[in-house]
Amino acid sequence: MLTLYVVSYDSPCPRRRRQLAALLSRRGRRVQRSVFELLLDAAALARCLRAVERLIAPEDSVLVYAATGSRHALGGAPEVLRRSAVTVI
């Protein structure tokens, strides 16, 4: 089952910030400078988190939340991701 996750990060190192952004961009979409939405199943999330762990340092912060319930986009925010009724494999 696919779940929508919100991932945010903070790092004092520009190189690691770029690497995290590139990694997360391959798995989802950027909604703010250091915030991404990822629509993943449990196995894909586990792989993504392992890749993130290999990149970050102790002074970095990465937060991952499962987005449940209603979602709203306001202002110039991108349109809210919605699960498709059909999954194409």
C-alpha positions in Angstrom: 0.0 0.0 0.0 1.3 3.4 -0.9 1.6 6.1 1.8 2.3 9.7 1.4 5.3 10.8 3.5 6.5 14.3 4.2 10.3 14.5 4.6 12.2 17.6 5.7 15.9 18.1 6.3 18.4 20.6 7.7 22.1 20.4 7.3 24.9 23.0 7.8 26.7 21.5 4.9 25.7 22.7 1.4 27.1 19.5 -0.2 25.0 17.2 1.9 21.9 19.5 1.4 22.4 19.1 -2.4 22.9 15.3 -2.1 19.8 15.0 0.1 17.8 17.1 -2.4 18.9 14.9 -5.3 18.2 11.7 -3.5 14.7 12.8 -2.4 13.9 14.3 -5.8 14.4 10.9 -7.4 11.8 9.4 -5.1 9.2 12.2 -4.8 8.7 15.8 -5.4 10.0 18.9 -3.8 7.3 21.1 -2.2 9.6 23.6 -0.4 13.4 24.2 -0.4 14.1 21.3 2.1 10.7 19.6 2.2 9.6 16.7 0.0 6.5 14.6 -0.5 7.1 10.9 -1.2 4.4 8.4 -2.2 6.0 5.1 -1.2 5.3 1.6 0.0 7.0 0.3 3.2 9.9 -1.4 1.4 10.6 1.7 -0.7 10.5 3.9 2.3 13.0 1.6 4.1 15.4 1.8 1.1 15.1 5.5 1.0 15.8 5.9 4.7 18.9 3.7 4.4 20.2 5.9 1.6 19.5 9.0 3.7 21.3 7.5 6.7 24.4 6.9 4.5 24.5 10.6 3.5 23.8 12.5 6.8 26.2 13.5 9.6 25.4 13.8 13.3 24.8 17.5 13.0 22.1 17.0 10.3 18.4 16.6 10.9 15.9 14.6 8.8 12.3 14.3 9.8 9.8 11.9 8.2 6.1 12.0 8.8 3.3 9.8 7.3 0.7 12.2 6.0 -2.7 10.9 7.0 -6.1 12.5 6.7 -7.0 15.6 4.8 -4.4 17.7 3.1 -4.7 21.3 1.8 -2.4 23.4 -0.3 -2.6 27.2 0.2 -0.9 30.1 -1.4 1.7 29.3 -4.0 2.1 25.7 -2.7 2.1 22.9 -5.3 -1.1 20.8 -5.7 -1.6 18.1 -3.1 -0.5 14.6 -4.2 -3.4 12.2 -4.3 -3.2 8.4 -4.4 -4.4 7.1 -7.8 -7.3 4.6 -7.8 -5.2 2.6 -10.3 -1.6 1.6 -9.9 0.4 1.0 -13.1 3.2 -1.5 -12.7 
